[in-house]
Amino acid sequence: MTEIRIDENKASRMIAQMLRDDFKLRPDEANKAAQAICTLLVAAMGTPTHQPLQGMRLIRSIPPHGGDFTEAVALKLADVNDRVARELWRLVYDRATDLPPGVADAVKY
């Protein structure tokens, strides 16, 4: 399926223009309807965009300190200590995927 990306304000103007020209709505009605349509379209987007999240993951690169993760792993495996827990966490972290581009666009330094 083709994805269309367009600025919300530009989309609102285009929709309002179409409603005025093709459907003969008054300008104030067309603007209200266009804004309502854009609000629904933005709400329907799968994920919000947030540029500062580029390169971020939903988990940290190291397991939480304090034993919760270590204890949870210890219930499943025998002879688990912090070193083993860190290694297992690294396995999880290395296999995690980055946030999608729509959520985290590239950061320019």
N, C-alpha and C positions, 0 to 999 in steps of 0.2 A: 504494500500500500504506500502510496506517495505521501510524504509529510510536507505540509505547507507551514512555513514559518514567516510570520509577518508581524510587524510592530502593532501593538494593541490600538494605539491612536490612529494609525494609518488604516487599519481594518475598520475601525469605527467610522471614519470619514468615508471610506469606500462603500460600506453598507448603507450609511445614511444617504449618500448620493444616489445609490441604486433605488432605495425606498422612495426618494423624492421623484426621480426621473421615471422609473418603470411602474411604480405603484401609486404615484400621485399623492403621496402623503405630504402633509404640511411639514415645513422644516423642523418645528419643535417636536412633532410626533415622530418624524424620521430619526432625529437625534436621540430621542428617548429609546426608541425601538433598537437602534443600532447599538447603543450602550448596553441595553439589556442582553442583546445577542452576544456581544463581546464578553460580558461578564460570565455568561454561560460557557462560552468557548474557553475562557481562561480557567474556569472551575473544572472543566472537563480534561484539562491537560494532565497527562500522567504524572508528571513530577514538576515541582517548581524549580525555577532556575535560580542559582545562587553562586556567583563566580568565586567567592572566597573559599568554597568547598572543593575546588579543583585539587586532585591528588589525595584527598582525604578518604578515609575508609570508615566504615561504621564501627570498626574495632581498632584498638590500639595495637602497636606492633609487639607489645609485651603483655603478658597476662596481668590481671589485677593483683596487686600485692596484698597480702593479708590472709591468704589461704582459701578463700571461697572456691576459686578455680581448682587449686591443688586438692582440696577436699573432695570436690565433685569428681575429679579424675581418679582420686584414690579409691573412691567407691567402685570404680569400674576396673581399675588395674591394681596389681599388687606392687609394693615397693616403689611408690611414687614419692619423689621429693621435689623441691622447687626447681632443680635443674631439669628433671624430666618434664615437669609441667611447662617450663619455658620452651623446651623443645617441641612439645605437642602444640603449644600455642603458636609457635613459629610455623608449624605445618599448616595450621588453620589460616594464619595470617597470609602466608605465601600463596595460598590457593584462593584467597578472597579476591573479588573483582573490584576495580575502582568504581566510583560512582559514575553514572552515565553522564555524557557531555551536557545534556540538558539541565542537569542538576548542578554540575560543577564545570564551568567552562574554563579554558586555559588561563592561568595566571601569568601576567606579563610583568617581569621584574626589570 
